[in-house]
């Protein structure tokens, strides 16, 4: 059997999802977490590496000449030096599309945190305060309907399209900003980023992080948004300027910010958004429901089987 190493198993399972579909295919060494300086040593003479976030750099390829396949537990693969992989004739396979539904679902969980305030009302009843109410109901944090509101979707790949379908079910009006020309362009309202920001009650980001999209939402673009609008980010942290978003929250020029991603992860102690008002951040979990991770392991297995059988799939090395 070929030798394989899993470098950061703890990023995909805490024991609730089995790695046996992968470990059964090769002679596999499994590590829960690997520090950057340990990567090359742990890869050693293995031909196959499976990883989520560990950096597979040019130095790793140079120190590990047997390395021919890198399987990524993710859609993004910016942690792998693909030029170095190409120079070595190595394959790098990612997993596109595995978390589309879960990320779209989490996007609306962040939206509903503000619009329905379920957690805050549950805390009210949990403290026993409803027991002392003179009324059958309680008016605390304001509540809003999604029906009739305008949602602006920035980025219209698989996740953006899934968000659109959910928004339609809520009876929302939909605006889309995308660099590509979508196949359903006749069924959606395509607008510039500026128009989307001006008109939307909710702006939700679903674009990749590139040189063009880095800090796409910044001090200038934030000025275009309504003071009652929400900004939601489940794409990549670097798509926003965190300091500018903090200032907009402090000045109440936007109503709130919900995110599952940050520029630096885990969150740094000096993150501008730490402790900000009207700000709710989850620790990069939109992709992590049980069913999603089971699907992920299955697709990583398919990629690995393809390599072992000489039928390469999802190779991102061009």
KAFEN-V586649 format. One record per pair of residues at least 6 apart in sequence whose ideal C-beta (glycine too) atoms are under 7 Angstrom apart, sorted by the first residue. I is the first residue (numbers start at 1). J is the second residue. Records with the same first field share a line. If there is no record, write none. Layout:
BEGIN
I = J  J
END
This chain:
BEGIN
1 = 26  27
2 = 26  27  47  48  308
3 = 26  27  45  46  47
4 = 26  27  28  46  48  50
5 = 29  42  43  46  49
6 = 19  22  28  30  31  50
7 = 31  34  39  42  49  51  54
8 = 31  33  34  51  52  53  54
9 = 19  30  31  32
10 = 32  33
11 = 52  53  73
12 = 52  73  293  296  297
13 = 19  293
16 = 290
17 = 293  294  297
19 = 30  297
21 = 297  298  301
22 = 28  50  297  300  301  304
23 = 30
25 = 304  305  308
26 = 48
31 = 42
34 = 42  54
36 = 55
39 = 54  55  60
40 = 59  60  63  64
43 = 49  60  64  67
44 = 64
45 = 66
46 = 66  67
47 = 66  67  68  69
48 = 69
49 = 56  67  70
50 = 71  73  300
51 = 70  72  73
52 = 73  74
53 = 79
54 = 79
55 = 79
56 = 70  79  80  81
57 = 81
58 = 81  84
61 = 67  84  85  88  90
67 = 90
68 = 90  91
69 = 90  91  307
70 = 80  85  90  92
71 = 93  300  303  304
72 = 80  92  93  94  95
73 = 95  296  300
74 = 94  95
75 = 94  95  96
77 = 92  94  316
80 = 92
82 = 92  316  317
85 = 92  317
86 = 317
91 = 307  312  315  317
92 = 315  316  317
93 = 303  307  313  314  315
94 = 314  316
95 = 296  299  300  303  314
96 = 314
97 = 158
98 = 292  295  296  299
99 = 287  292
100 = 158  159  162
101 = 162
102 = 286  287  289  292
103 = 159  234  286  287
104 = 159  162  163  166
106 = 234  260  286
107 = 163  204  232  234
108 = 166
110 = 232  258  280
111 = 202  230  232  258
113 = 119  258  280
114 = 230  256  258
115 = 144  146
116 = 143
117 = 141  143
120 = 140  141
121 = 140
124 = 130  138  140
130 = 138
146 = 170  172
147 = 170  171  172
148 = 171
149 = 172  201  202
150 = 172  173  175  199  200  201
151 = 167  172  174  200  201  202  204
152 = 175  177  196  197  199  200  202  203
153 = 160  163  164  174  175  176  204  206
154 = 177  193  196  203  205  206  207
155 = 178  205  206  207  235
156 = 176  178  182
157 = 206
159 = 206
160 = 206
163 = 204  206
164 = 174
167 = 174
168 = 174
174 = 188  189
175 = 189  191  196  199  200
176 = 188  189  190
177 = 191  192  193  196
182 = 188
194 = 224
196 = 203
197 = 203  221  224  225
198 = 224
200 = 229
201 = 226  228  229
202 = 229  230  232
203 = 225  229  231  232
204 = 232
205 = 232  233  235  239
206 = 235
207 = 213  235  239
208 = 236
209 = 236  238  239
213 = 239
214 = 238
215 = 240  241
216 = 239
217 = 231  239  240  241  245
218 = 241  244
219 = 241  244
222 = 244  245  248  253  254
225 = 254
227 = 252  253  254  255
228 = 255
229 = 254  255
230 = 255  256  258
231 = 245  254  257
232 = 258
233 = 239  240  259  261
234 = 260  261  286
235 = 261
236 = 261
237 = 261  262  263  265
238 = 263
242 = 263  271  272  273
243 = 272
245 = 257  273
246 = 272  273  276
248 = 254
249 = 257  276  277  278  279
255 = 278
256 = 278  279
257 = 278  279
258 = 280
259 = 281
260 = 282  284  285  286
261 = 284
262 = 271
264 = 271
265 = 284
267 = 274
273 = 279  281
302 = 313
303 = 313  314
306 = 312  313
END
